[in-house]
Structure formats: C-alpha cells, structure tokens
Amino acid sequence: MFVIAGVSLDSQWKAVDHNLAAAEKLLENATADLLLLPEMFATGFCMDADDIADKGKVLQWMKQLAKNKDSAVAGSVAVRDDGQFYNRFYFVQPDGNTACYDKRHLFSYAGEEKIYTAGKDRVIIKYKGLNILLQVCYDLRFPVFQRNNDDYDLMLNVASWPGKRIDAWQTLLKARAIENQCYAFGLNRSGTDGNDLEYPESSYCFAPDGNDISTKNGDIITANIDKEYLNRFRDKFPFLKDRDRFTLD
C-alpha cells in the first residue's frame, strides 16, 4: 500500500516563510509515503514571477522536509531557469533525488502563458513500485496529454482551481481516473488568494472505478494507493487495450 497525504493549504499571497511554516505545522503528525502540496503552494498562483520565483529556498525546504519525514515531498513552485519562468512541479525523494515537470498547459484565461514558459515533456517517475504521472491544474482539461499508454498507475494533479469552476475540476478528475484506469489524486488549495478568488475544500482521490477513496481530516487529505487492486481491476476490465493509437507532437 502506498499512502499519500495532501495538504489543502490556504497559501497566503507571496508570503513564502508563512506558507512553509504553515505547511510544516500541518504535516507535523502526518505519516505517508508521499506528502503532497498544491500548485505554487509557497506563494499562491501568482503572475508576478519576478517577485516570487524561487531562488532555491523552497526547494531546499522540500528536501529537508523529505529527509526529516522520510517521505517524498511534491508540489508546484514558480522558478526561473535560464532566463525563463516556469511553473515547476517538484517531486523530491527522502535521499534528495529530485525530478520535475514543467506545466505544459498554461492558463491563458489568467495570462499565465504571457509570463511563464510551457514545458515540453510529459513526465512519469518511478517511486516505490508505482509509475506516477505529474500534472498541474489546467493540464486536467487536456486528456490527450494524460492518455495512459500502459505507462502509469497514479496521476498527481496539484491545483489552484477556484470555486466558480469547481464542478469541472471534480468531473474531469473523476473522468481521468476512469478513462485511464488509474488512481487520480487531485490536490486543490483552499482559502482566498490575492485576487480574491475563493477555493472551497475540493481535493479528491479517485480510484479507477470512479469512487472517491480519499479521507479528509481538516486540511489533510489522505488516500491509500493499492497497486495489487489496480492490477486486478485492469485484468478484469482490460479497456486500455482498446484505446485509440496516436502520438503527441
């Protein structure tokens, strides 16, 4: 069994020290294989990239937390790399080994594509016997990019998805789990951001049959990922073998 504990953090606007301290406090008693944090958890989903781009402090905090908790730590951070800004999803293992995915689908409705550079690569990592697809928020609306080619078991989507469109978030996340015969853990932030957008409690983990298997305890959302069950489910309902064949540009 692979245990995920996600923090539906109420990220305060551009308040890095406050947000890191708040996340650490909430996770103080959490025991899990993976500790998950929302999109741009240290600052809020913000277009002021010059002000908020991490210079290493947030990543170092993630590495220290992973080491201290003996758990992987993952979440999205605004970064500057080779003169470009990225919305980067870090996955940090307890030994400090770090993988990352740069958000591919930038939220043009908010002008994200004018500030940040889109990632090119689809990133699947292997950790504790699971193949894990990394995704960020708006990616969820583009199912071709998330198409399961028998290459992943668990989709992680970290988000800042506001309440006005929360039905779409829940519906799409559930659909991705069903159509890809995977677990889909969607972690959304909570509270109100610097643009006065409200985020209701709306984090879920859908199993491949579409059931929400998450357990909520305040701001902590947990789920047990059962690889043996997933294999049995796929063997009983081998729908993926009938999928359309195509490649992405």
C-alpha positions in Angstrom: 0.0 0.0 0.0 1.2 3.5 -1.0 -0.1 6.3 1.3 -0.5 9.9 0.1 -1.1 12.8 2.5 -2.0 16.0 0.8 -2.3 19.5 2.4 -5.1 21.7 1.1 -3.1 24.7 2.1 -4.5 28.2 2.3 -1.5 29.8 0.8 -1.1 33.5 1.8 -0.2 35.8 -1.1 3.6 35.9 -1.7 4.2 35.0 2.0 6.8 32.3 1.5 8.0 32.0 5.1 4.5 31.9 6.4 3.3 29.3 3.9 6.3 27.0 4.5 5.8 27.2 8.3 2.1 26.6 7.9 2.6 23.5 5.7 5.2 22.1 8.0 2.9 22.5 11.0 0.0 20.8 9.3 2.2 17.9 8.3 3.8 17.6 11.7 1.9 14.4 12.5 1.5 13.0 9.0 2.9 9.6 8.1 2.9 8.8 4.4 5.0 7.7 1.5 4.2 11.0 -0.2 3.5 14.4 1.2 1.7 16.5 -1.5 1.4 20.3 -1.7 -0.8 22.4 -4.1 0.2 24.5 -7.1 2.5 27.4 -6.2 2.0 26.5 -2.6 4.7 28.8 -1.3 3.2 32.0 -2.9 -0.2 31.4 -4.3 -0.9 31.2 -8.1 0.7 34.5 -9.0 1.7 36.2 -12.2 4.4 38.4 -10.5 7.1 35.9 -11.4 9.9 38.4 -10.8 8.8 38.7 -7.2 8.0 35.1 -6.4 10.4 32.9 -8.4 12.2 30.6 -6.0 16.0 31.1 -5.7 16.4 27.7 -4.0 14.8 28.3 -0.6 11.6 26.5 -1.3 13.3 23.5 -3.0 15.8 23.3 -0.1 12.8 23.3 2.4 11.2 20.4 0.4 14.4 18.4 0.5 14.8 19.0 4.3 11.2 18.0 4.9 11.6 14.9 2.8 14.6 13.9 4.8 13.1 14.7 8.2 9.9 12.9 7.4 11.5 10.0 5.4 8.8 10.7 2.8 8.7 12.0 -0.7 7.5 15.6 -0.9 6.0 17.1 -4.0 4.3 20.4 -5.1 4.5 23.2 -7.7 6.8 26.2 -7.4 7.4 29.2 -9.6 11.0 29.2 -10.7 13.4 31.0 -13.0 15.6 28.8 -15.2 18.0 30.0 -17.9 16.1 33.3 -18.1 12.7 31.8 -18.4 10.0 31.4 -15.7 8.3 28.0 -15.2 5.5 26.6 -13.1 7.5 23.6 -11.9 6.2 20.6 -10.2 9.0 19.1 -8.0 9.0 15.5 -6.7 11.7 15.2 -4.0 12.6 11.8 -2.5 13.9 11.4 1.0 17.5 11.0 -0.2 17.3 14.3 -2.0 16.9 12.9 -5.5 14.6 15.3 -7.4 12.5 15.0 -10.5 10.5 17.8 -12.0 7.8 18.6 -14.5 7.2 22.0 -16.1 3.5 22.7 -16.6 2.6 22.3 -20.2 -0.8 23.8 -20.5 -0.6 27.4 -19.3 -3.8 29.1 -18.1 -4.3 31.7 -20.8 -7.6 32.9 -19.2 -5.3 34.4 -16.5 -2.4 35.3 -18.8 -0.1 32.6 -17.5 1.3 32.0 -20.9 2.5 35.6 -21.1 4.7 35.2 -18.0 5.6 31.6 -17.8 7.1 29.2 -20.4 5.3 26.0 -21.2 7.0 22.7 -20.5 7.5 20.3 -23.4 8.0 16.9 -21.7 5.4 14.5 -20.2 7.0 13.3 -17.0 6.4 9.9 -15.4 8.5 8.9 -12.4 9.0 5.6 -10.8 8.8 5.5 -7.0 8.1 2.6 -4.6 6.8 0.4 -7.3 4.4 2.9 -8.8 4.6 4.8 -12.1 3.4 8.3 -11.4 2.3 11.0 -13.9 2.9 14.6 -12.8 0.3 17.2 -13.8 -0.6 20.7 -12.8 -4.1 22.2 -12.6 -5.1 23.3 -16.1 -3.5 20.2 -17.6 -6.5 18.4 -16.4 -8.7 19.8 -19.3 -6.5 18.1 -22.0 -7.0 14.4 -21.9 -4.8 13.6 -24.8 -1.8 14.7 -22.8 -2.8 12.4 -19.9 -3.6 9.4 -22.1 -2.5 6.2 -20.3 -0.3 4.2 -22.7 0.2 1.5 -20.1 2.9 3.7 -18.6 1.4 5.0 -15.3 -0.6 3.9 -12.3 -1.2 7.1 -10.5 -1.8 10.7 -11.7 -1.0 13.5 -9.4 -2.5 16.9 -10.2 -1.7 19.9 -7.9 -4.0 22.8 -8.4 -5.3 26.3 -7.7 -8.8 25.7 -9.1 -11.3 28.3 -8.0 -14.7 27.6 -6.6 -16.6 29.1 -9.6 -15.4 26.2 -11.8 -15.1 23.5 -9.1 -17.7 21.2 -10.7 -15.5 21.0 -13.8 -12.5 20.1 -11.6 -14.2 17.2 -9.8 -15.8 15.9 -13.0 -12.7 16.0 -15.1 -10.5 14.4 -12.3 -13.0 11.6 -12.0 -13.1 11.1 -15.7 -9.3 10.9 -16.0 -9.3 8.1 -13.4 -12.0 6.1 -15.2 -10.8 6.5 -18.7 -7.1 5.9 -17.9 -7.8 3.1 -15.4 -5.6 4.8 -12.8 -5.7 6.4 -9.5 -6.1 10.2 -9.8 -5.2 12.3 -6.8 -6.2 15.9 -7.3 -5.0 18.3 -4.6 -6.5 21.8 -4.6 -5.5 24.7 -2.4 -8.1 26.3 0.0 -9.0 29.7 1.2 -8.8 33.0 -0.7 -5.9 34.3 -2.9 -4.5 37.7 -3.6 -7.0 38.1 -6.5 -9.9 37.5 -4.1 -10.7 34.1 -5.7 -12.1 31.6 -3.3 -11.1 27.9 -3.1 -13.5 25.6 -1.3 -12.3 22.3 0.1 -12.2 20.2 -3.1 -9.4 17.6 -3.0 -10.1 14.1 -4.0 -8.5 10.8 -4.9 -10.5 8.8 -7.4 -9.9 5.1 -7.9 -10.1 3.5 -11.4 -13.7 2.6 -10.9 -14.5 6.3 -10.2 -15.0 6.1 -6.5 -13.5 8.8 -4.3 -11.3 6.9 -1.8 -9.9 10.0 0.0 -10.2 10.6 3.7 -10.4 14.2 4.9 -9.2 15.4 8.3 -9.2 19.2 8.3 -6.7 20.4 5.8 -5.1 16.9 5.3 -6.4 14.6 2.6 -5.1 11.0 2.6 -5.5 8.1 0.2 -4.2 4.5 0.0 -3.0 3.5 -3.4 -3.3 -0.2 -3.9 -1.2 -1.5 -6.8 -2.5 -5.1 -6.4 -6.1 -3.9 -6.7 -5.2 -1.8 -9.7 -3.7 -4.8 -11.5 -6.7 -7.0 -10.7 -9.1 -4.2 -11.9 -7.2 -3.8 -15.2 -7.1 -7.6 -15.7 -10.8 -7.9 -15.2 -11.7 -4.9 -17.3 -8.9 -4.6 -20.0 -10.3 -1.4 -21.5 -6.9 0.2 -22.1 -6.0 -2.3 -24.9 -8.8 -0.9 -27.0 -7.6 2.7 -26.8 -7.0 4.7 -29.9 -3.4 4.8 -31.1 -1.8 8.2 -31.6 1.3 10.2 -30.6 1.7 13.8 -29.4 3.7 16.4 -31.3 
